[in-house]
């Protein structure tokens, strides 16, 4: 099974450490990071499998 894991990295703008800003609702892995030093926010990362699971859950529970 292929799993996408976003690693905690340094800010591409200033080099300081990034902090987790948002987590995936399904697997709780980080999807977005931000930098407190310069305010840079990374692009949101999507987990294809989690999107599929979440959309299937929503469709099955629609009334």
N, C-alpha and C positions, 0 to 999 in steps of 0.2 A: 504494500500500500504506500503510495506517495503522499507525503504530508508536507505542507508548506509551513515553514516556521520562520517568522520574521525575527531576526536577531537584533538585540539592543546594540546600537552602533553610535558613533559620534555624529554630531551635527555636521552636515555638509557645508553649512554657511560659516560657522565659527569654530568648530572642532570640539565643542563641549559635549558632555554626555547627554543623550536623549532620554526622556522619561516616557513611560507608557501613558497615552492620553485616552485611548479607547480599547476595549477588548471585544472579541467576537461573542455574540450572545449564545452561540451553540457550544463552542469548544473552549472559550475563555482565553484563547491566545491573543496576544497584542495585534491590533489591526492599524493603529495609528500612534505616532510618537510626536512629542513636542520638545522644544528646547527652552528652558527657562532663561538662559543667558541672552539669546537674541530673538526669541519668539517664533522661530521657524517651526512650522507644522508639516510633518511628512504627508505624502499622499496616502489615502486609506488603502490598505491591502485587503483583498478579499480572499476567502478560502472557498474555492469552488464546491467542495463537498459540503461545507456548512451551509452555503447558499441553497444548494439543492435540498438538504435536509429541512431547512427552515421553510422554504417555499412549499415543500410537500406537506409539512405539518400544518401550515396555514390553510392550504387547499383542502386537506382532510377534515379540518375542524371548522370550516365555514358553515354557517347555518342559514 
